[in-house]
Structure formats: structure tokens, C-alpha cells
Amino acid sequence: QVQLVESGGGLVQPGGSLTLSCAASGFTFSSYAMSWYRQAPGKQRDLVALIDSYGRTVYADSVKGRFTISRDNVKNTVYLQMNSLKPEDTAVYYCYCNLGLGGVRWGQGTQVTVSS
């Protein structure tokens, strides 16, 4: 019953902003770190940002200063606020959680396209 459902992707112009959401259910959300990954065509899936159960964050160098990961433990939702978007940010973005002995879970992915 563990589920991660992403939303908020779409087409945006360079320099624009977009916010992704990941709604989680089926586990004790507040106890686990949550992450965003992205994968462009023909490339590997890379970590974009992570937020742990204490609210501490980690970012890929390519998005530092532009993206912000946050979480709402009441709504069981993790967000990725993306500002100053560049064409190279174009990818499918995935929500991820490592549940330890409970295994790992991936969302279905949401497409972000940055283009004029």
C-alpha cells in the first residue's frame, strides 16, 4: 500500500519556475528521508535533492541555489520548487523513499520540459 504520486510537471520557458509535489501514503512519512531524482533521455537517473527526517537537505551541484526541497509532514507531501529553469533541467522527475527493511519506493515520474 506504499505509494508515491508525483504531480506538477509541464512545459515552462527558460528562466521560469515550476513546483513539483509528491504525495506519499502507506507508511510513517515523517520518519523517513525523501528524495527527488531526474532522468533525461539516454542518461542515468541522478539525485537532485534529498530532505531527511530532521529537515536537513542535500542538493546536486547543478541545482544549488535554484531548487528547494521541502516537506509537509501533516500533508505527507514532499515538494521541489524549481526556479531559474534551464533547458538542461528537462527530464522526468521521480520521487523516491528508502524504507530500510521495508524496501525502496519510486513514484511514477512527471515530465518537466524547459523550452521556448
Contacts in CASP RR format, 6 or more apart in sequence:
PFRMAT RR
TARGET T0000
AUTHOR 0000-0000-0000
METHOD contacts of the structure
MODEL  1
QVQLVESGGGLVQPGGSLTLSCAASGFTFSSYAMSWYRQAPGKQRDLVAL
IDSYGRTVYADSVKGRFTISRDNVKNTVYLQMNSLKPEDTAVYYCYCNLG
LGGVRWGQGTQVTVSS
1 25 0 8 1.000
1 26 0 8 1.000
2 24 0 8 1.000
2 25 0 8 1.000
2 26 0 8 1.000
2 27 0 8 1.000
2 97 0 8 1.000
2 99 0 8 1.000
2 105 0 8 1.000
3 23 0 8 1.000
3 24 0 8 1.000
3 25 0 8 1.000
3 26 0 8 1.000
3 105 0 8 1.000
3 107 0 8 1.000
4 22 0 8 1.000
4 23 0 8 1.000
4 24 0 8 1.000
4 95 0 8 1.000
4 96 0 8 1.000
4 97 0 8 1.000
4 105 0 8 1.000
4 106 0 8 1.000
4 107 0 8 1.000
4 108 0 8 1.000
5 22 0 8 1.000
5 23 0 8 1.000
5 95 0 8 1.000
5 107 0 8 1.000
5 108 0 8 1.000
6 20 0 8 1.000
6 21 0 8 1.000
6 22 0 8 1.000
6 93 0 8 1.000
6 94 0 8 1.000
6 95 0 8 1.000
6 107 0 8 1.000
6 108 0 8 1.000
6 109 0 8 1.000
6 110 0 8 1.000
7 20 0 8 1.000
7 21 0 8 1.000
7 22 0 8 1.000
7 23 0 8 1.000
7 110 0 8 1.000
8 18 0 8 1.000
8 19 0 8 1.000
8 20 0 8 1.000
8 21 0 8 1.000
8 110 0 8 1.000
9 18 0 8 1.000
9 20 0 8 1.000
9 93 0 8 1.000
9 110 0 8 1.000
9 111 0 8 1.000
9 112 0 8 1.000
10 18 0 8 1.000
10 110 0 8 1.000
10 111 0 8 1.000
10 112 0 8 1.000
10 113 0 8 1.000
11 113 0 8 1.000
11 115 0 8 1.000
12 18 0 8 1.000
12 85 0 8 1.000
12 112 0 8 1.000
12 113 0 8 1.000
12 114 0 8 1.000
13 85 0 8 1.000
13 114 0 8 1.000
13 115 0 8 1.000
13 116 0 8 1.000
14 85 0 8 1.000
14 86 0 8 1.000
14 87 0 8 1.000
14 114 0 8 1.000
14 115 0 8 1.000
14 116 0 8 1.000
15 83 0 8 1.000
15 84 0 8 1.000
15 85 0 8 1.000
15 86 0 8 1.000
15 114 0 8 1.000
16 83 0 8 1.000
16 84 0 8 1.000
16 85 0 8 1.000
16 114 0 8 1.000
17 81 0 8 1.000
17 82 0 8 1.000
17 83 0 8 1.000
17 84 0 8 1.000
17 85 0 8 1.000
18 82 0 8 1.000
18 85 0 8 1.000
18 112 0 8 1.000
19 79 0 8 1.000
19 80 0 8 1.000
19 81 0 8 1.000
19 82 0 8 1.000
20 36 0 8 1.000
20 79 0 8 1.000
20 80 0 8 1.000
20 82 0 8 1.000
20 93 0 8 1.000
20 110 0 8 1.000
20 112 0 8 1.000
21 77 0 8 1.000
21 78 0 8 1.000
21 79 0 8 1.000
22 34 0 8 1.000
22 36 0 8 1.000
22 77 0 8 1.000
22 78 0 8 1.000
22 79 0 8 1.000
22 80 0 8 1.000
22 95 0 8 1.000
22 107 0 8 1.000
23 75 0 8 1.000
23 76 0 8 1.000
23 77 0 8 1.000
24 34 0 8 1.000
24 76 0 8 1.000
24 77 0 8 1.000
24 78 0 8 1.000
24 95 0 8 1.000
24 97 0 8 1.000
25 76 0 8 1.000
27 97 0 8 1.000
27 99 0 8 1.000
29 73 0 8 1.000
29 76 0 8 1.000
30 53 0 8 1.000
30 73 0 8 1.000
31 53 0 8 1.000
32 53 0 8 1.000
32 97 0 8 1.000
32 98 0 8 1.000
32 99 0 8 1.000
33 50 0 8 1.000
33 51 0 8 1.000
33 52 0 8 1.000
33 53 0 8 1.000
33 97 0 8 1.000
33 98 0 8 1.000
34 50 0 8 1.000
34 51 0 8 1.000
34 69 0 8 1.000
34 71 0 8 1.000
34 78 0 8 1.000
34 95 0 8 1.000
34 96 0 8 1.000
34 97 0 8 1.000
35 47 0 8 1.000
35 48 0 8 1.000
35 49 0 8 1.000
35 50 0 8 1.000
35 51 0 8 1.000
35 95 0 8 1.000
35 96 0 8 1.000
35 97 0 8 1.000
36 47 0 8 1.000
36 48 0 8 1.000
36 49 0 8 1.000
36 50 0 8 1.000
36 69 0 8 1.000
36 78 0 8 1.000
36 80 0 8 1.000
36 93 0 8 1.000
36 94 0 8 1.000
36 95 0 8 1.000
36 96 0 8 1.000
37 45 0 8 1.000
37 46 0 8 1.000
37 47 0 8 1.000
37 48 0 8 1.000
37 93 0 8 1.000
37 94 0 8 1.000
37 96 0 8 1.000
38 45 0 8 1.000
38 46 0 8 1.000
38 48 0 8 1.000
38 89 0 8 1.000
38 91 0 8 1.000
38 92 0 8 1.000
38 93 0 8 1.000
38 94 0 8 1.000
38 112 0 8 1.000
39 45 0 8 1.000
39 46 0 8 1.000
39 91 0 8 1.000
39 92 0 8 1.000
39 94 0 8 1.000
40 90 0 8 1.000
40 91 0 8 1.000
40 92 0 8 1.000
45 94 0 8 1.000
46 60 0 8 1.000
47 58 0 8 1.000
47 60 0 8 1.000
48 59 0 8 1.000
48 60 0 8 1.000
48 63 0 8 1.000
48 67 0 8 1.000
48 69 0 8 1.000
48 80 0 8 1.000
48 93 0 8 1.000
49 57 0 8 1.000
49 58 0 8 1.000
49 59 0 8 1.000
49 60 0 8 1.000
49 63 0 8 1.000
49 67 0 8 1.000
49 68 0 8 1.000
49 69 0 8 1.000
49 80 0 8 1.000
50 57 0 8 1.000
50 58 0 8 1.000
50 69 0 8 1.000
51 57 0 8 1.000
51 69 0 8 1.000
51 70 0 8 1.000
51 71 0 8 1.000
51 78 0 8 1.000
55 71 0 8 1.000
57 69 0 8 1.000
59 65 0 8 1.000
59 67 0 8 1.000
59 69 0 8 1.000
62 88 0 8 1.000
63 82 0 8 1.000
63 89 0 8 1.000
66 82 0 8 1.000
66 83 0 8 1.000
66 84 0 8 1.000
66 85 0 8 1.000
67 80 0 8 1.000
67 81 0 8 1.000
67 82 0 8 1.000
67 83 0 8 1.000
68 80 0 8 1.000
68 81 0 8 1.000
68 83 0 8 1.000
69 78 0 8 1.000
69 79 0 8 1.000
69 80 0 8 1.000
69 81 0 8 1.000
70 78 0 8 1.000
70 79 0 8 1.000
70 81 0 8 1.000
71 77 0 8 1.000
71 78 0 8 1.000
71 79 0 8 1.000
72 78 0 8 1.000
72 79 0 8 1.000
78 95 0 8 1.000
80 93 0 8 1.000
82 89 0 8 1.000
82 112 0 8 1.000
85 112 0 8 1.000
85 114 0 8 1.000
86 114 0 8 1.000
87 114 0 8 1.000
87 115 0 8 1.000
88 114 0 8 1.000
89 112 0 8 1.000
89 114 0 8 1.000
90 112 0 8 1.000
90 113 0 8 1.000
90 114 0 8 1.000
90 115 0 8 1.000
91 112 0 8 1.000
92 109 0 8 1.000
92 110 0 8 1.000
92 111 0 8 1.000
92 112 0 8 1.000
93 109 0 8 1.000
93 110 0 8 1.000
93 111 0 8 1.000
93 112 0 8 1.000
94 106 0 8 1.000
94 107 0 8 1.000
94 108 0 8 1.000
94 109 0 8 1.000
95 106 0 8 1.000
95 107 0 8 1.000
95 109 0 8 1.000
96 104 0 8 1.000
96 105 0 8 1.000
96 106 0 8 1.000
96 107 0 8 1.000
97 104 0 8 1.000
97 105 0 8 1.000
98 104 0 8 1.000
99 105 0 8 1.000
END
